[in-house]
Amino acid sequence: MRIYEELFIVRPDATAEELDPLIEQVKGIVTATGGTLDKTEKWGVRRLAYRVMKQREGFYVLLQFTATAETVKEVERRLRVNDMVLKFITVRIDEKMKRIEKRRKAREKRAARKPVAPAPAPSAAPMFPTEPGPLGPMPGAPVVAPAAPAAPPVEATPAPAPAESAE
């Protein structure tokens, strides 16, 4: 038993009353041979990349199931002879899932071995020097006016206290 994805495109003018029996037929083939239908997705009407049987659009249906190779052959045979089906493709995904799982485990193993390094602190130095160097300012650097010398601080004199009047 292997895991497969079956994507087929049906004529866009097919109604739900015509589409549901087709999906049920595929489901019946899979379950009759001991397989299981894991997922059914109706993607709806989408534009095709090129014309297929004089159609510019098609209704996409994705089925994911677990079955044997003989079951897949029978499903493909039935889709091939059905007039509503424009195109179909069957992809075995169990090998891909194994590869992804193996890669994920290896990544987790490496992450557990490697200590977490602290992120380096950003440096306070600017990325591009704005001061002119021996050859002048760096091309593309922002032009900065030279800083004016700081003025000496001005001391504030206290205001005279108001005189009290003698009455």
C-alpha positions as CSV (number, residue, x, y, z in Angstrom):
1,M,0.0,0.0,0.0
2,R,1.3,3.4,-1.0
3,I,0.0,7.0,-0.7
4,Y,-1.1,8.7,-4.0
5,E,-2.5,12.0,-5.0
6,E,-4.9,12.1,-8.0
7,L,-5.6,15.5,-9.5
8,F,-8.1,15.6,-12.3
9,I,-9.7,18.4,-14.3
10,V,-13.4,18.2,-15.2
11,R,-15.3,20.3,-17.8
12,P,-16.2,23.6,-16.2
13,D,-19.9,23.3,-17.2
14,A,-20.2,20.1,-15.2
15,T,-22.7,20.4,-12.4
16,A,-22.4,19.1,-8.8
17,E,-24.9,16.4,-9.6
18,E,-22.5,15.1,-12.3
19,L,-19.3,15.7,-10.4
20,D,-20.3,14.0,-7.1
21,P,-21.0,10.5,-8.7
22,L,-17.5,10.7,-10.4
23,I,-15.8,11.3,-7.1
24,E,-17.9,8.5,-5.5
25,Q,-17.0,6.2,-8.3
26,V,-13.2,6.8,-7.6
27,K,-13.8,6.4,-3.9
28,G,-15.7,3.1,-4.5
29,I,-12.8,1.7,-6.6
30,V,-10.3,2.6,-3.9
31,T,-12.3,1.2,-1.0
32,A,-13.3,-1.9,-2.9
33,T,-9.7,-2.9,-3.3
34,G,-8.8,-2.3,0.3
35,G,-7.5,1.2,0.1
36,T,-8.6,4.3,2.0
37,L,-9.5,7.8,0.7
38,D,-7.6,10.2,3.0
39,K,-8.6,13.6,1.5
40,T,-10.9,15.1,-1.1
41,E,-10.6,18.7,-2.1
42,K,-12.7,20.5,-4.7
43,W,-10.6,23.5,-5.9
44,G,-13.3,24.9,-8.1
45,V,-13.1,26.3,-11.6
46,R,-9.7,27.7,-12.6
47,R,-8.2,28.9,-15.8
48,L,-6.1,26.4,-17.7
49,A,-2.6,27.2,-19.0
50,Y,-3.6,26.2,-22.5
51,R,-6.7,25.0,-24.3
52,V,-7.7,21.3,-23.6
53,M,-10.5,19.8,-25.7
54,K,-11.6,23.4,-26.7
55,Q,-11.9,24.4,-23.0
56,R,-10.1,27.4,-21.4
57,E,-11.2,26.6,-17.8
58,G,-11.7,23.4,-15.8
59,F,-13.0,22.3,-12.4
60,Y,-10.1,20.9,-10.4
61,V,-10.5,18.0,-7.9
62,L,-7.7,16.6,-5.7
63,L,-7.9,13.2,-4.1
64,Q,-5.4,11.7,-1.7
65,F,-5.6,8.0,-1.1
66,T,-3.7,4.9,0.1
67,A,-3.9,2.0,-2.3
68,T,-2.0,-0.6,-4.4
69,A,-0.6,0.0,-7.9
70,E,-3.5,-2.1,-9.4
71,T,-6.0,0.2,-7.9
72,V,-4.3,3.3,-9.4
73,K,-4.3,1.6,-12.8
74,E,-8.1,1.0,-12.5
75,V,-8.7,4.6,-11.3
76,E,-6.7,6.0,-14.3
77,R,-8.6,3.7,-16.7
78,R,-11.9,4.9,-15.5
79,L,-10.9,8.6,-15.7
80,R,-9.5,8.1,-19.2
81,V,-12.8,6.8,-20.5
82,N,-15.0,9.4,-18.8
83,D,-16.0,12.2,-21.1
84,M,-16.2,14.8,-18.4
85,V,-12.5,14.5,-17.4
86,L,-10.2,16.7,-19.4
87,K,-6.9,15.8,-17.8
88,F,-5.6,13.8,-14.8
89,I,-2.3,13.1,-13.1
90,T,-1.4,10.6,-10.4
91,V,1.6,11.2,-8.2
92,R,3.0,8.8,-5.6
93,I,3.8,10.9,-2.5
94,D,4.8,8.4,0.1
95,E,8.5,8.5,-1.0
96,K,8.4,12.3,-0.9
97,M,6.9,12.2,2.6
98,K,9.5,9.8,3.8
99,R,12.3,12.1,2.4
100,I,10.7,15.1,4.1
101,E,10.4,13.3,7.4
102,K,14.0,12.1,7.2
103,R,15.3,15.6,6.5
104,R,13.2,17.0,9.4
105,K,14.6,14.4,11.8
106,A,18.2,15.1,10.7
107,R,17.6,18.8,11.1
108,E,16.3,18.3,14.7
109,K,19.2,16.1,15.5
110,R,21.7,18.7,14.4
111,A,19.8,21.4,16.3
112,A,20.0,19.4,19.5
113,R,23.7,18.9,19.1
114,K,24.7,22.5,18.3
115,P,24.6,24.9,21.2
116,V,22.6,28.0,20.7
117,A,25.0,30.9,20.0
118,P,24.0,34.4,21.2
119,A,23.3,36.9,18.4
120,P,26.2,39.4,17.9
121,A,25.4,42.9,19.2
122,P,25.1,45.5,16.5
123,S,28.2,47.7,16.3
124,A,27.9,51.4,17.0
125,A,30.2,52.3,14.1
126,P,28.3,53.5,11.0
127,M,28.4,51.1,8.0
128,F,29.8,53.8,5.7
129,P,32.2,56.4,7.0
130,T,30.9,59.9,6.4
131,E,34.2,61.7,7.3
132,P,36.4,62.3,4.3
133,G,39.3,59.9,4.2
134,P,42.7,60.4,2.5
135,L,41.0,60.2,-0.9
136,G,37.9,62.2,0.0
137,P,34.4,61.1,1.1
138,M,33.2,57.7,0.0
139,P,31.0,57.8,-3.1
140,G,27.3,57.6,-2.2
141,A,27.9,58.5,1.4
142,P,25.6,61.2,2.8
143,V,27.1,64.6,2.9
144,V,27.4,65.8,6.5
145,A,28.2,69.5,7.3
146,P,31.1,69.9,9.8
147,A,29.9,70.3,13.3
148,A,30.1,73.8,14.7
149,P,32.1,74.3,17.9
150,A,30.0,74.1,21.0
151,A,29.1,77.5,22.4
152,P,30.1,78.0,26.1
153,P,27.2,77.6,28.5
154,V,25.3,80.7,29.5
155,E,24.8,81.1,33.2
156,A,21.4,82.4,34.2
157,T,21.4,85.2,36.7
158,P,18.8,85.1,39.4
159,A,16.1,87.7,39.1
160,P,16.1,90.4,41.9
161,A,13.6,89.8,44.7
162,P,10.7,92.2,44.7
163,A,11.1,94.9,47.3
164,E,8.6,95.0,50.1
165,S,6.7,98.1,50.6
166,A,6.5,99.6,54.0
167,E,3.0,100.8,54.7
